[in-house]
Amino acid sequence: MNVTSALSTGVLGINRGLDGVQKAASDIAGSGKTNTPEEATGRDMNESIAELAVEKNAVAASTKVVQSVDGNLGTLIDVRA
């Protein structure tokens, strides 16, 4: 098992998920403001809320990957020590 690769994948997933959460939250905040084109997102609020839930689950899954790598790395260090 390549610990570095798994850790990088987990952290990358967390970062992407957090970016998605930020975008979904921004879409939710701007969904009712149609007075100015800059504030309107053009997305339905329900769609943005569903996207927020998906991104939350993606971050949770990536966090589990990082936790698993942390546990495996701790075991490897204990075995080598």
Secondary structure as UniProt FT lines:
FT   HELIX           3..30
FT   TURN            31..32
FT   TURN            37..39
FT   HELIX           45..80
//
